Amino acid sequence: MNFPENLKYSSDHEWVKVDGNEAYIGISDFAQSELGEIVFVDITTEGEKVDKGAVFGSIEAVKTVSDLLMPITGEVLEVNPKLDDQPELVNQDPYGEGWIVKVTIEEEADLNELLSSDAYKALIGQ
């Protein structure tokens, strides 16, 4: 499994890629492999401020639906438009084309509470 070192991770299996005062968020390679074939991504919070730890959407696989939890407080600026027609991108390229939302970073301190690649691997037993 792949866990890029330039990303931060939440204990809920989301990743955060910081880009200036904005961040891209998706789910980890581990999370997508546990979910299996992803068939739908439902984000209803575009344009809204979402607090850290709150649900910002859901992701549906063939056998289950899981809530997506916001790893940092921020406004959801954009939802990945490719996921409407190609939700499987989350399985195929979770850290690239399969990103889920782009948000503002409201609280820099939230980033310090996220896990490094090594700490996340230890969390999931890799």
Secondary structure, DSSP 8 states (H G I E B T S, - for coil): ----TTSEE-TTSEEEEEETTEEEEEE-HHHHHHH-SEEEEEE--TTSEE-TTSEEEEEEESS-EEEEE-SS-EEEEEE-GGGGT-TTHHHH-TTTTT--EEEE-S-HHHHHTSB-HHHHHHHTT-
